Amino acid sequence: MILVTGATVGIGRRVVRLLRQQQQPVRSFVRLTSHYSELEHRGSDIFIGDLRREQDIEKACRGVKYIISAHGSGNDALSLDYRANIELIDQAKVQGVEHFVFISVLGADRGYEDAPVFKAKRAVERYLQSSGLDYTILRPAGLASNLLPLAESFRETGLYLLIGDPKNRTSIVSTDDLARIVVDSLTVADACNQILPVGGAEILLREDIPKIFSRIFNKEPIVINVPLFAVDSFRGALGLFNSSAQTSLGTFRTLLANEFFCTSEETANLERIFNFQLETLENFLRRYVEI
């Protein structure tokens, strides 16, 4: 049995789909209020619980051989990105789990002190490495599926909001490619006990993204480039009323202010380990949004 957390959204949903296509037994950890009917229809076992509750994690881990941690944290990095993953690792040890796949973030090891998600994920990485479990830690540079709402908005308006330096580099990975890498990490020997940066097939400038939208929809982009200090001003004002929201914006600002890309050597190594060619961002978007 393979336990997947974060199973109803983004990468987690795609991982469950792929596992079920391979006829693998899957237990999807879901919240009561989430939309999990598709997973149930595909034959996944459904475990309804809360990752903030240790007893729920303990029950979900019973009898599993593999764990894939694919959940995000929203505004609660301490409880979900950190504590929930620590408890998952502890339960994996109790259950004798054979392999633990953890989806971290590119740059987790850079010491971004103002980014709660980065700090939490790096702490979990260290804990997993010292746990004695076989593991694979994946550090994606960014998920192509996160751009789908922006693409749909661009389709309607032609507008693209670009915050910060348009020359910052990125290598956004196809979410479908990442799902394949996650699943294959359970069995590919060269992925065992490795930390792997995961990017897309190419290194892009952030200003290239509206150009890709323009080609897909045959529409000239109207790019609104907002300087980073505008985010800082908003964050500072927000802190007067909501300190927790101000803290969570630190991760968002870190993502805007820095470059997150994989080198060509890292990409080539990833393609060698998993034996397939990574998809370009443009091809991913065309598959999902082009009429």
LINVENJO-V755761 format. One line per field, one symbol per residue. ss: DSSP state (H for helix, E for strand, C for the rest). psi: psi as a letter, one per 40 degrees, with the letter a starting at -180 (. if undefined). A space follows every 50 residues. Layout:
ss = ???
psi = ???
This chain:
ss = CEEEECCCCHHHHHHHHHHHHCCCCEEEEECCCCCCHHHHHCCCEEEECC CCCHHHHHHHCCCCCEEEECCCCCCCHHHHHHHHHHHHHHHHHHHCCCEE EEECCCCCCCCCCCCHHHHHHHHHHHHHHCCCCCEEEEEECCEHHHHHHH HHHHHHHCEEEEECCCCCEECCECHHHHHHHHHHCCCCHHHCCEEEEECC CCCEECCHHHHHHHHHHCCCCEEEEECHHHHHHHHHHHCCCCHHHHHHHH HHHHHHHCCECCCHHHHHHHHHHHCCCCCCHHHHHHHHHCC
psi = hhhhifeeibdddddddddddefihhhhhiideihedddddeeihhhhah eehdddddddeheidihhheiaebegdddddcddddddddddddefhdhh hhhaihedeefgeegddddddddddddddeeeihihhhgidihddeeddd dddddddeihhhhaheehiighihddddddddddddehdeehfihhhhaa eihiidedddddddddefhhihhhhhiddddddddddddddgdddddded ddddddeihgiiiddddddddddefihiiiddddddddeh.
